[in-house]
Amino acid sequence: MEQNLSNAVSILVVGMITVLLILWFVVIIGNLLIRVTNKYWPAPQNEGKTGTGIRTISSGTIAAIMAAVEAVTGGEGKVTKIEKE
């Protein structure tokens, strides 16, 4: 009985260490891939253009924002401008 328990614990420890090492390698390789991608293929820079206002936001999002403002203010609030921060 004691031998079986010892074998089970050793297999558990080896398995957990193996999983942790593989996950660590995935994180390291992912970070390296992100760094190489950002270095050689950077994202295009925003040239300071501002959005065209409310037209760039989907109608469902606008409806949700208006409903939330109406619910919080009891119908007294009004949405005049929506900006992304």
C-alpha positions as protocol buffer text, in pm:
chain_id: "A"
residue {
  index: 1
  type: MET
  ca { x: 0 y: 0 z: 0 }
}
residue {
  index: 2
  type: GLU
  ca { x: 277 y: 239 z: 93 }
}
residue {
  index: 3
  type: GLN
  ca { x: 462 y: 164 z: -232 }
}
residue {
  index: 4
  type: ASN
  ca { x: 151 y: 246 z: -439 }
}
residue {
  index: 5
  type: LEU
  ca { x: 105 y: 577 z: -259 }
}
residue {
  index: 6
  type: SER
  ca { x: 472 y: 664 z: -309 }
}
residue {
  index: 7
  type: ASN
  ca { x: 447 y: 588 z: -681 }
}
residue {
  index: 8
  type: ALA
  ca { x: 130 y: 794 z: -713 }
}
residue {
  index: 9
  type: VAL
  ca { x: 288 y: 1094 z: -541 }
}
residue {
  index: 10
  type: SER
  ca { x: 603 y: 1075 z: -754 }
}
residue {
  index: 11
  type: ILE
  ca { x: 397 y: 1053 z: -1075 }
}
residue {
  index: 12
  type: LEU
  ca { x: 189 y: 1349 z: -957 }
}
residue {
  index: 13
  type: VAL
  ca { x: 498 y: 1560 z: -886 }
}
residue {
  index: 14
  type: VAL
  ca { x: 663 y: 1472 z: -1218 }
}
residue {
  index: 15
  type: GLY
  ca { x: 340 y: 1550 z: -1405 }
}
residue {
  index: 16
  type: MET
  ca { x: 293 y: 1886 z: -1234 }
}
residue {
  index: 17
  type: ILE
  ca { x: 655 y: 1988 z: -1297 }
}
residue {
  index: 18
  type: THR
  ca { x: 620 y: 1886 z: -1663 }
}
residue {
  index: 19
  type: VAL
  ca { x: 302 y: 2092 z: -1706 }
}
residue {
  index: 20
  type: LEU
  ca { x: 462 y: 2395 z: -1540 }
}
residue {
  index: 21
  type: LEU
  ca { x: 769 y: 2370 z: -1763 }
}
residue {
  index: 22
  type: ILE
  ca { x: 560 y: 2342 z: -2079 }
}
residue {
  index: 23
  type: LEU
  ca { x: 347 y: 2640 z: -1980 }
}
residue {
  index: 24
  type: TRP
  ca { x: 661 y: 2838 z: -1899 }
}
residue {
  index: 25
  type: PHE
  ca { x: 798 y: 2758 z: -2247 }
}
residue {
  index: 26
  type: VAL
  ca { x: 469 y: 2868 z: -2405 }
}
residue {
  index: 27
  type: VAL
  ca { x: 486 y: 3202 z: -2223 }
}
residue {
  index: 28
  type: ILE
  ca { x: 852 y: 3258 z: -2318 }
}
residue {
  index: 29
  type: ILE
  ca { x: 795 y: 3167 z: -2683 }
}
residue {
  index: 30
  type: GLY
  ca { x: 481 y: 3383 z: -2695 }
}
residue {
  index: 31
  type: ASN
  ca { x: 666 y: 3684 z: -2555 }
}
residue {
  index: 32
  type: LEU
  ca { x: 952 y: 3636 z: -2800 }
}
residue {
  index: 33
  type: LEU
  ca { x: 707 y: 3610 z: -3090 }
}
residue {
  index: 34
  type: ILE
  ca { x: 532 y: 3929 z: -2980 }
}
residue {
  index: 35
  type: ARG
  ca { x: 862 y: 4118 z: -2947 }
}
residue {
  index: 36
  type: VAL
  ca { x: 989 y: 4004 z: -3288 }
}
residue {
  index: 37
  type: THR
  ca { x: 657 y: 4085 z: -3453 }
}
residue {
  index: 38
  type: ASN
  ca { x: 643 y: 4432 z: -3297 }
}
residue {
  index: 39
  type: LYS
  ca { x: 1005 y: 4501 z: -3392 }
}
residue {
  index: 40
  type: TYR
  ca { x: 989 y: 4401 z: -3758 }
}
residue {
  index: 41
  type: TRP
  ca { x: 618 y: 4455 z: -3838 }
}
residue {
  index: 42
  type: PRO
  ca { x: 499 y: 4740 z: -3614 }
}
residue {
  index: 43
  type: ALA
  ca { x: 136 y: 4846 z: -3611 }
}
residue {
  index: 44
  type: PRO
  ca { x: 56 y: 5155 z: -3819 }
}
residue {
  index: 45
  type: GLN
  ca { x: 68 y: 5473 z: -3618 }
}
residue {
  index: 46
  type: ASN
  ca { x: -244 y: 5684 z: -3571 }
}
residue {
  index: 47
  type: GLU
  ca { x: -174 y: 6017 z: -3735 }
}
residue {
  index: 48
  type: GLY
  ca { x: -380 y: 6217 z: -3488 }
}
residue {
  index: 49
  type: LYS
  ca { x: -703 y: 6184 z: -3681 }
}
residue {
  index: 50
  type: THR
  ca { x: -1003 y: 6201 z: -3460 }
}
residue {
  index: 51
  type: GLY
  ca { x: -1302 y: 5982 z: -3518 }
}
residue {
  index: 52
  type: THR
  ca { x: -1598 y: 6108 z: -3711 }
}
residue {
  index: 53
  type: GLY
  ca { x: -1804 y: 6105 z: -3396 }
}
residue {
  index: 54
  type: ILE
  ca { x: -2101 y: 5888 z: -3321 }
}
residue {
  index: 55
  type: ARG
  ca { x: -2102 y: 5724 z: -3665 }
}
residue {
  index: 56
  type: THR
  ca { x: -1799 y: 5509 z: -3582 }
}
residue {
  index: 57
  type: ILE
  ca { x: -1980 y: 5338 z: -3294 }
}
residue {
  index: 58
  type: SER
  ca { x: -2222 y: 5057 z: -3370 }
}
residue {
  index: 59
  type: SER
  ca { x: -2593 y: 5127 z: -3326 }
}
residue {
  index: 60
  type: GLY
  ca { x: -2625 y: 4853 z: -3064 }
}
residue {
  index: 61
  type: THR
  ca { x: -2355 y: 5015 z: -2851 }
}
residue {
  index: 62
  type: ILE
  ca { x: -2521 y: 5356 z: -2884 }
}
residue {
  index: 63
  type: ALA
  ca { x: -2856 y: 5209 z: -2779 }
}
residue {
  index: 64
  type: ALA
  ca { x: -2696 y: 5040 z: -2477 }
}
residue {
  index: 65
  type: ILE
  ca { x: -2525 y: 5362 z: -2368 }
}
residue {
  index: 66
  type: MET
  ca { x: -2847 y: 5562 z: -2404 }
}
residue {
  index: 67
  type: ALA
  ca { x: -3045 y: 5301 z: -2211 }
}
residue {
  index: 68
  type: ALA
  ca { x: -2786 y: 5299 z: -1933 }
}
residue {
  index: 69
  type: VAL
  ca { x: -2788 y: 5680 z: -1906 }
}
residue {
  index: 70
  type: GLU
  ca { x: -3168 y: 5684 z: -1901 }
}
residue {
  index: 71
  type: ALA
  ca { x: -3179 y: 5415 z: -1630 }
}
residue {
  index: 72
  type: VAL
  ca { x: -2921 y: 5585 z: -1410 }
}
residue {
  index: 73
  type: THR
  ca { x: -3058 y: 5939 z: -1440 }
}
residue {
  index: 74
  type: GLY
  ca { x: -3425 y: 5843 z: -1429 }
}
residue {
  index: 75
  type: GLY
  ca { x: -3491 y: 5974 z: -1779 }
}
residue {
  index: 76
  type: GLU
  ca { x: -3347 y: 6321 z: -1709 }
}
residue {
  index: 77
  type: GLY
  ca { x: -3004 y: 6265 z: -1865 }
}
residue {
  index: 78
  type: LYS
  ca { x: -2921 y: 6317 z: -2231 }
}
residue {
  index: 79
  type: VAL
  ca { x: -2631 y: 6174 z: -2433 }
}
residue {
  index: 80
  type: THR
  ca { x: -2472 y: 6455 z: -2635 }
}
residue {
  index: 81
  type: LYS
  ca { x: -2127 y: 6319 z: -2711 }
}
residue {
  index: 82
  type: ILE
  ca { x: -1960 y: 5979 z: -2698 }
}
residue {
  index: 83
  type: GLU
  ca { x: -1579 y: 5964 z: -2687 }
}
residue {
  index: 84
  type: LYS
  ca { x: -1345 y: 5670 z: -2659 }
}
residue {
  index: 85
  type: GLU
  ca { x: -1068 y: 5715 z: -2407 }
}
